[in-house]
Amino acid sequence: MSTETGTSNSGNDWAIHTQQDKELVKGLGLTSATMLVMGSMIGSGIFIVSAEIARETDSPALLIAAWMVTGFMTIVGALCYGELAAMMPRAGGQYVYLREALGPLWGFLYGWTLFLVIQTGTIAAVGVAFGKFLGVFFPAVSSSHWIVYFGKIPPTHLGPMVLGNMDVGISTQNLAAILMVIALSVINIFGVKTGALIQNVFTAAKVTALLGLVFLGLFVGRNAQALLANFHGNFWHNAGLGTQHAVQVGVGGPLVMVGTLTILAVAQVGSLFSADAWNNVTFTAGEVKNPSRNLPLSLALGTGVVIALYVGCNIIYLNVLPLNGDPHGATILDRGIKYATEDRVATAVLTQMFGTMGGYMMAIAIMLSSFGCNNGLILAGARVYYAMAKDGLFFRSVAKLHSTHKTPAVSLMVQMVWTCILCVSGSYGQLLDYIIFAVLVFYILTIVGLFVLRYTRPNAERPYRAIGYPVLPAIYIVIALFIDVVLLRYKPQFTWPGLIIVLLGIPVYFLWSRRSREAIPGTSA
């Protein structure tokens, strides 16, 4: 493989650290890698977050624009990562890119945040979403049906943030999440091909479900009242660049007026989170066949298909329900997209089309989506901690592979245990609120790393080069920085905690790297 040789002037260390892992089983082809991209992206967010975006933007055009911005950033990010993935097809993916471009500290901080919050918190939240919709069919599965209840942590106000305010214990709902996490973690021990098979089946099912929602909405569900409210002279309502929009600063803070570009940045919290996790395929790069070709292709194909489906779904929402509504409305049409019950916009759309049966159809779709999403997240995340352990920056035992199946079994179990703790603690919801800022920071740093490696490793083999370099990556960085600055200013309750979690990793890194050097003399920290 061309990427295993490094460059003629780069030295042996570069080759060792960038060639594909030889001890892992190469079990993921282009189809499986693409399904992993799509399956990790599609969770429950697309069915829910449009209500919040609609309340923030107050414009049909800006609702679509928010998703278009997310789509642009996701696809450009994927094209950039494709170059890095083809250049360094190693288990750990983004962790490796940050380590090689910016240094081991930055790689560790990403892995630290991924384990503590990003990956495990997402798995916990998606698992609880599965339990929530399982309760549609089995009412005994509920967040209020406690098996073991430890108590409620009261809310604590710290400036613009509210910590606590969560119930701790095991309910039938989070028990369903815990059982799902345990089952998928154990299944993924039995070979990457087994995990990929599950991923392929469930991703195909949920992509079909999203396509079904789009086509049903287009040919069955179009509603005259919604079309009149959203399109006939109203589509561009409040969408002018000079329009002022109200935003509440922090929790209980003052309302301030901001411009259209700023409100689009604020709205990215929901849409970017719903389209996140596309990078998970890079974590499994050590197990991808012909990674120099298949990783960039899978990233481009997977993100392109999902973003097209997401934009299509939101156009359908506008065809079936009016954007505006009354939070106390008696009917689905009265409540509109903004005030769909519990923000379940997709459920409201299908219920409007098919009555009660539509609600059951959406519950099944979200359960399929959640199950498939978590399989991809569990499969991929464990590879990052495995890579960190190989570098001496995580528990050494996490670097051990299963003797028969050659999967990071210990890493899967460690990830499983921490995720289950988050499920029981009830903290995953707050943690997820905090991560989008940190996620964007690491995306920015990784794409900066693309520029760094073009400069420091100009002769390194690049089987694929990022399309639009350097213009598109630079535009990505500018947009992402703008979004992060806006979130720091107007949504501090979501940003400062995420930044603090990242920064807490700095002393941990130095402690761990020192411990690693003392344990194994000569080991590079």
N, C-alpha and C positions, 0 to 999 in steps of 0.2 A: 504493500500500500504506500502510496506516495507520501502521505503525511507522516509516516513513521521515521523517515530519515532526517527530518529537520532540514537544516541548511548546511552548506559546506563550511560556513564560517561561524556557525552558532555554537559549536561545541557539543559535547555529549550530553550535558545536562538538559539542554533544550529538547533534544530528541527523547530522552528518558521521560521528561515531564509532559510531552505533547503527543506521543504516539498512543495508539489505541490500546486499552488494557487487554493483556493476553489471557488473563486467568478467568475472564468472564465469558459466558456463552453468547455467541453472536446469533441471537434469535429473533431480532426485529428487522423485518424488511420494510420497504417503502410504505406498503399499506398499513402495517401495524404502527409504524412511526407516525404516519399522518393521522391515524385513528387516535393515537395517544395525544397528539396536539389538540384535535377537536374535542375529544372526550374530556380532557383536563379543563378546557375552556368552558364547556357548556355545563353549568350547574343549575342552580335555581334562580340566579340573579336576573337573567333575561325575562323571567316571568313576573318579576316583582319591582325592580328598581325604577322602571319608567314612571311610576306614580310619583316618586320623589323628584325625579328630573323634571316632570311636568309641573309640579308645584314650584320648583325653583325658577324655571325658565318662563313659564306662563305663555308659551308660544308653540304651536304645532311645528313651525319651521325650526325653532331652536331645539325641540325634542329630537328631531331627526339630525340636526347639526351636531348635537352632543355625541350621538352615536357615530356620526361621520368622523368627528375628531378622534374618537376612540379607535375607529377603524384605521384611520391614517397612521396613528401612532403605533398600533399593534402590528400592522403589516410592515411598516418601515423598520420597527424594532426587530421583527422576525427576519427581514432581509439582512440586517446587520449581524444578527446572531448566526445566520447561516454561514457567513464567512468565518466567524470564530469557531463554529462547530466543525466545519470542514477542515479547518487548520489544526484544531486540537480536539479530536474525537475521543475525549476521555470521560470516564464516569465522573459525575460531579458537575459537568457542564459549566454553568455560569460561575460557580465557585472557582473552577480552574481558570476561566478567562480573567477573572478579577485578580487571582493570585499571580498569573503570568504577566499581566499587563501592568498592574499597579502595586503588587507586592502581597505577601502572605497575610498581612494584617487585614487588608480589604477583603480577601477571600474568606478569612475567618469571620469577619463581621457579617458577611452575607450568610454564611452557614449558620452562625449563631442566631441571627434573626429568623432565618428560615425554620430552624428547629424549634425555637422558643415560641414563635408567633405565626409566621406566615403559613408554613405548610401544615403544621399540626392544628393551628387554630382554624384554618380553612376546612381541614378534614372533619374537625369536630362540628363546625357549623353546618357543613353539608350533611353530615350524619344526622344531626338533630332535625334538619329540614326533611330528611327521609322519614324520621319518626313522626314528625308533625303531619305529614300527608298520609302516612300509614294509618293515623288516627281517623282519617276520613272513612275508612272501611272498618276499622276496629276501634270504637270509641274509648275502649279501656286504655288505649295508648294515648296518653295525654301528659302535658307538662304539669298538670295539677294533681295527677294520680301518683302520689309518692309511695315508693317502696321503703326507702330510708331517707329521712329528712334531717339534716344537720342544723338547719337554721338559715336565717336571712342575714346577709351582710348589709348593714345600713349604708345609705349613700354618704359619701364624703366629698365635699366641694374643695377643690384645689384650683383656685383661679378660675379659668374658663372650663376646667375639667370636672367631671363627676365620676368618682371611682366608687366601687362597691355596688350597692343596690342590686344584689343578685342572690338568688336562692341556691343553696348548696345541698346536694344530696343526689339520690338516684330516683328518678321518676320513670314511669313506663316509657316515656318519650325518649329520654336520654339513654335508657337501657337499650332501646332499639338501636340507637346510634352506636353505643359501645359494642353491642353484639355484631353489628355490621363491620365496624373497624377491626375487631378481633378476627372475624371470619375472613375478610379480604387480606389482612396481614398474613394470616396462616396460609391461605391459598397461594399468595405470591411467593412463599418460600419454595413451592414446588415447581420452580423453573420460570424463567421470563416468558417462555412460550405459553405457559398456562395463564399467566396474568394478561398476556397480549390477546389471547383468545377471548377472555372475558371482556377485555377492553373493546375488541372489535365488534362483538355481538351487541353490547350495550350502546356503544357509540353509534352504530348503524341504526339502532332502534330510536335513539333520541334525535338524530339528524332527520330521520323519517318523520318523527313526531313534529319537529319544527317545520319541516316542509309541508306537512299536513295542515298545520296551523295557518301557514301562509296561503296555501291554495284554498282551504275552506273559507278563510276570511275574504279572499279575493272573489270567489265564485258563489259563496253561500251567505256570508255574514255581512256584506256591505249594507250599511244602515243609512237611510235618507237623512235622519236627524243628525247623525255624526258627520256625514259628508257636508251637510250645510254648515254645521258649526265649525268644522276644521279646515275646509278647503275653499268654499265659495266666498272669496274675498277676505277670509280670516286666517289663511295659512301663514302669512307674513306678519300677523299681529305681534307687536312687541319685539320684532326681530331686527329692527334697524340698529346700526352701530351706535347711534346716539341715544337709544332708549335706555332709561334708567330702571334698574331692578332692585327690589328690596332683599337684603340679606341680613340675617341675624348673626351677630358676631359672638362666637362661643356659645356657651349654655346660659340662657337667660340674659344675654348681653343686649346692647341696643341694636335697633334696626338701622342699617345704613343703605344708601343708594349706590349702586355700582353699575358700570357699563356692561354692554352685551358680551364682550370678550371675557370680562371677569366672571360673569355669571356662568358662561360656558365652562370656565376652568373649575368653578365650584361644583358644577354638575358632574364633573368627571369622576368624583368619588364613587358613584354608583356604577357608571358605565365601564370605567376602567377596571373596576374590581370584577365585574361580570365577564369581561373579556380577558382576564388575567390567567396565568398558569400555562400559557402557550409555550413558555420557555422550558416546561418540564421535560420535553423530549430530549433536551440537551443533557439532562442529568443522566440519561440512560445511554449516552453516546457510546460507551464501551461495549454495549450489547447490540448496536445497530450494524447490520450488514452494509458494506460499501458506504460508510458514513460520509465520505467526501461528497458523494452524490445524493444519498438519501436524506441526510439531515437538512441541507438547505431546501430541498424539494418539499419535504414533509412540512417544514415551517411555513413556506410560502403557500402551499396548497391548503393546509389545515386552517391557517389564519384567514386566508381569503374566503374559504367556504363559510366559516363561522360568522365572519363579519357581514357577509352578504345575507345570511339568514337573520342575523340580529337586526340589521336595518330593515329587512323585509318584514319581520315581526312587528316592528314599531310602526311601519306604514299601515299594516293591518290593524293595529290597535286604533289608529286614527280613522280607519275606515269603518270600524264597528262601534266605537264609543266616542262621544264628544270629549275633548280635552278637559274642558271646564265642567264643574259639577258642584253639588252641594254635599258637604260632609254628612249631613243628616237626611240626604235624599232617600226616598222610599224604594226606588227601583235602581237597577244597575245603570240605566241611562241617566237617571237623575244624579247619580254619584260621579259619573264620568271616569276618566283615567286618573285624574288627580286624587280622587277620594274613593277609589275602588276598595272594597272591604279588605282590611289588613294589607293594603297595597298589592293584592293579588290581581294584577291587571289581566294576565292571560286567562286566569280562571273566570274573571268577569266576562271576558270576550267569548269564551266557549259557552259559558252559561247563557249569555245573551243569544247565542246562536242555537243551542240545543237544550236549554233548560237545565234541570238538575243533572241530567246525564253528562252535560258538558263539564260540570264540576268534577265528576268522577273520572272523566277522560283526562282532564288536566292533572288530577292527583296521580294517576298512573304514569303520565308523562314525566312529572317531576320526580317520582320515585325512581323511574328508570334512569333519568338524568342524574340524580344524586348518587345512585349506586355506581353507575359507570364513571362519573366524575371522581368519586372517592377511590375507585380501583386505580385510576391513572395517577392520582396524587400520592397514594400509598406506594405504588410500584416505583414511581420516579423519586420521591423524596428520600427514600432510604439510600439511594445511590450517592447523594451528596454527603451524608454523614459517614458513609463508607469511605469516600474519597478523603474527607477530613481526617478520619482515623488513620488512613494510610500515611498521611502527612504528619502524624503525631499531634494533631490538634483536636482530637476527640478521644473518647475511651478506646484503648487499643483493641479491645475485644470486638468493637463494632466493625473493624476491618476484616474480620473472619468471614469466609464464605462457607455456605453449606457444603459438606464434603461430597454430596452426590449431585445436587442441583445447581451448584455454583452460583447461588444467589446470596446477597448480603442478609442472611437470616437474623443475625444479632441486631443489625441496624433496623430491620423491619420491626423487631420486637421492642426495641427502645423507643422508636417512633410511636408504636402502638400504645405503650404504657403512658407516655406523656400525653398523647391525644385523649386517652380515656380519663386521665386526671382533669384535663380541661373540660371534658364533657360533664364530669361530676361537679366541678367547681362553679360551672355556670359563667365562667369568665371569658369564654371564647368570643361571645358577641362583642364585648368591649374591645378585646384584642383585635378583632377584625376591623373595627372602626379605626384603630390606630395604624393599620399597616400600609394603607395605600400610599401615604407619604413616603414611608421607608422603601416600599417597593419601587416607587418612581426614582428615588435617590439611587438605588442600586442599578436600575435600568440606565440612568444617566451615566453612572460611573462605568458601566460595562461598555457603553457605546463610546465614551471617552477612551476607554481601553482599546477600542478598534483603531482610533487615531494614533494612540501611543504605539501600538504594535506595528502599524504601517511605517512609523518612524524608526522604532528600535529594531524591528525585524523586517527590513524591506525585502530581503531575499528569501524569506521563509516561503515554503510552498503554500499557495492558496488555490486549491482546486476550484473554489468559487469565490468571486469577489463581489462585495455588496453592491447591488444596483443603485446608481445615483450617488455613489461616494464621490466627493465629500459633502455634497449639497444636502441630500436627504438626511443623513445622520446628523448634520449640523442643525437642520430645521427641527428634528426630533428633540435634540438637546435644548434648544431655545424654548420650544413649546412646553416640554416637561419641566424646565426650570420655572417658567412662568406659572404653571399650574401649582408647583410646590410653593412658590412665594405667595400666591393667592391663598392657598390653603393655610399657610402659616399665619397670614394676616386675618382671614375671615373665619377659618374653622380650626382655631387652635386646639379645641378639644380632641381633634382627630390627628393632629400633627406632632405636637410636643411630646406626648407619651411615646409615639413611635420613634422619634429621634432619641429620646432618653433610653429606650430599649436597645437601640443600636449602640449608643455611646457606652452603655454598661458593659458591652462586649470588649472594650479596649483593655481594661485591667484584667479581664478574664483571659484574653489572648496572651498577654505577657506572662501571666501566671502559668498558663498551660504550656506555652512554648518553653518556658524555663524548666518546667517539670519534665518536658519531653527531652530537653538537652541533658538534664541530669540523669534520666533513666537510660538514655542511649547516647553515649558520647559521640559527637560528630554529627548527630542528626540536625538537619537544618530546620530552624523554626520558621 
